[in-house]
Amino acid sequence: MAAIGARARALIKRTALAAGRVAPEPVVGAAHKLSGWLEIGRWLRDECAGRPRRMATREKLFDLIGAEVAQARTLYLEFGVFQGDSMRYWSRLLKHPAARLHGFDSFEGLPERWSPDHARGHFSTGGALPEIGDPRAEFFKGWFEQTLPDYAAPAHDALVVNLDADLYGSTRFVLGRIAPLIRVGAWLYFDEFSDPHHEFRAFREFVAESGMKFAAVAESRNFWNVAFRRVA
Ligand SMILES: C[S@@+](CC[C@H](N)C(=O)[O-])C[C@H]1O[C@@H](n2cnc3c(N)ncnc32)[C@H](O)[C@@H]1O
């Protein structure tokens, strides 16, 4: 706003205030989201190398990463498993017999409200673990805050992390905890990146604190799903 004079700024402010008095709630909500997306776009420009490839679906995005790691001894970590759809997909993608798929979830749903449609407890399976049918897959049941401190990662040559816990607090905790595993070349995938208050916020803070550099590798068409690779 520095380039805009004080009078123009006051005019914009008054116009927005007047519009806020009459605009229906969805319009105000959309304007709020718009400012969040502007923030994400600016951050990507300033902090991330690369021009992400746009993929039609998250499965196509998984395939893109899978093409790089399928034949390697890959450790696939998933935070937020629910009924196991993405775990099952990755189990088919990874071909190396010594690849490992480790899924972390309370299986009691979200520990707090995420959005109006996702209350605390949403995504609960009642404690039931999904059936993956892959001996390389293992589940760590409980809150991340309880299961991660004792977790010892097995030896691996490539790392893919699927961050799908939706919430800021959960994602922030995981990133801080697994930081030593995120070496150059590691892949990080976020399932709900376009919500500026949650996964994006957690990643932005993590990048600022860790000093790690990432390239944005791919994004889905609706921009919910974004994959990064550590480059430095
Ligand atoms: C969107 S679902 C995962 C969906 C799954 N990846 C898929 O695509 O099929 C989010 C999951 O994150 C889990 N979750 C969120 N925060 C958690 C935490 N702090 N500890 C354990 N599980 C958590 C919830 O239990 C929920 O099952």
The ligand as a MOL file (V3000), in Angstrom:
LIG
                    3D

  0  0  0     0  0            999 V3000
M  V30 BEGIN CTAB
M  V30 COUNTS 27 29 0 0 0
M  V30 BEGIN ATOM
M  V30 1 C -8.0720 -35.8520 6.0990 0
M  V30 2 S -7.8170 -37.1930 7.1990 0 CHG=1
M  V30 3 C -6.5750 -38.1530 6.3580 0
M  V30 4 C -7.0130 -38.7040 4.9940 0
M  V30 5 C -6.0790 -39.6720 4.3130 0
M  V30 6 N -4.7070 -39.2210 4.1990 0
M  V30 7 C -6.5890 -39.9570 2.9060 0
M  V30 8 O -6.3000 -39.1860 1.9850 0
M  V30 9 O -7.2930 -40.9380 2.7370 0 CHG=-1
M  V30 10 C -6.9760 -36.3930 8.5350 0
M  V30 11 C -6.5740 -37.3120 9.6750 0
M  V30 12 O -5.6350 -36.6520 10.5170 0
M  V30 13 C -5.7360 -37.2030 11.8240 0
M  V30 14 N -5.0960 -36.2710 12.7710 0
M  V30 15 C -5.1150 -34.9080 12.7680 0
M  V30 16 N -4.3740 -34.4120 13.7710 0
M  V30 17 C -3.8550 -35.4960 14.4420 0
M  V30 18 C -2.9770 -35.6240 15.5650 0
M  V30 19 N -2.4920 -34.5620 16.2260 0
M  V30 20 N -2.6250 -36.8760 15.9500 0
M  V30 21 C -3.1170 -37.9630 15.2950 0
M  V30 22 N -3.9560 -37.8980 14.2220 0
M  V30 23 C -4.3070 -36.6700 13.8040 0
M  V30 24 C -7.2330 -37.3990 12.0100 0
M  V30 25 O -7.5040 -38.4390 12.9070 0
M  V30 26 C -7.7080 -37.7610 10.5720 0
M  V30 27 O -7.9050 -39.1390 10.4160 0
M  V30 END ATOM
M  V30 BEGIN BOND
M  V30 1 1 1 2
M  V30 2 1 2 3
M  V30 3 1 2 10
M  V30 4 1 3 4
M  V30 5 1 4 5
M  V30 6 1 5 6
M  V30 7 1 5 7
M  V30 8 2 7 8
M  V30 9 1 7 9
M  V30 10 1 10 11
M  V30 11 1 11 12
M  V30 12 1 11 26
M  V30 13 1 12 13
M  V30 14 1 13 14
M  V30 15 1 13 24
M  V30 16 1 14 15
M  V30 17 1 14 23
M  V30 18 2 15 16
M  V30 19 1 16 17
M  V30 20 1 17 18
M  V30 21 2 17 23
M  V30 22 1 18 19
M  V30 23 2 18 20
M  V30 24 1 20 21
M  V30 25 2 21 22
M  V30 26 1 22 23
M  V30 27 1 24 25
M  V30 28 1 24 26
M  V30 29 1 26 27
M  V30 END BOND
M  V30 END CTAB
M  END
